[in-house]
Amino acid sequence: MSRRRMVYEGKAKILYEGPEPGTYIQYFKDDATAFNAEKHEIIDGKGVLNNRISEHIMGALNGIGVPTHFIRRVNMREQLIRACEIIPLEVVVRNVAAGSLAKRLGIDEGDALPRPIVEYYYKDDKLGDPMVSEEHILAFNWANQQDLDDMVALALRVNDFLSGLFLGVGIKLVDFKIELGRIWEGDFQRIIIADEISPDSCRLWDVDSGKKFDKDVFRRDLGNLVDAYAEVAKRLGILPESGGAVVAGPKLVKASKKEKGS
Ligand code: TMP
């Protein structure tokens, strides 16, 4: 049997060649990094939880007609995805002031923003993913105006959908980051959502207590990261209420009188 070919290794995931042309297998590692990988730890169980949560969210987005790269989960740590050409931008949508926005503009963390704010960051680890404007994106041809319009429309639809999804389970969607990619269908190019949507790439606060259920728990040493992500999974109905196994075991079926024998 030949070994499968690795296409790319990032900080939290690995891409392998998929079973058919135009597909990849996306593997979720247990690595947690922050501050451009200055802080790094292996956190047992993180990859499994992000695989499940991203599956749940991307599957739901596909279901409402927001195109994503997600095809199906294949096991605890891997999902089958459509290959696409990644646009070298991170698109951040913010509903509430937090993180770098709060710091840069001197706004208190937790202040509601007057409207959702969309920001772009140029994906380049060597430069520490600097914030860029539409002018930079167009001038350096990272995306054209049509791409940008599509990206913003998708980002805002994701924001609307996810805000509602999380609010329904008592979680406030403070902000999130998405990555987008291009696919070609005949002569037409389409932009789809790629990478992952998980507590690694969102800020998620408990509506009642303000408790954080996202990667800030790791960035700011606030407690156990897996417990926080498992809480998100539980509330979304992905994990059983009691926690424990990520995949529910087989259900015992009561044998009927007939099967019990004569
Ligand atoms: P920020 O406030 O640090 O700029 O982060 C904004 C959102 O983007 C937050 O939900 C976390 C997410 N994010 C990533 O997914 N990857 C990153 O590298 C950074 C810096 C932020």
Boltz pocket constraint, residues with backbone or C-beta under 6 A from the ligand:
constraints:
  - pocket:
      binder: B
      contacts: [[A, 92], [A, 98], [A, 99], [A, 100], [A, 101], [A, 129], [A, 175], [A, 176], [A, 177], [A, 200], [A, 201], [A, 202], [A, 203]]
      max_distance: 6.0
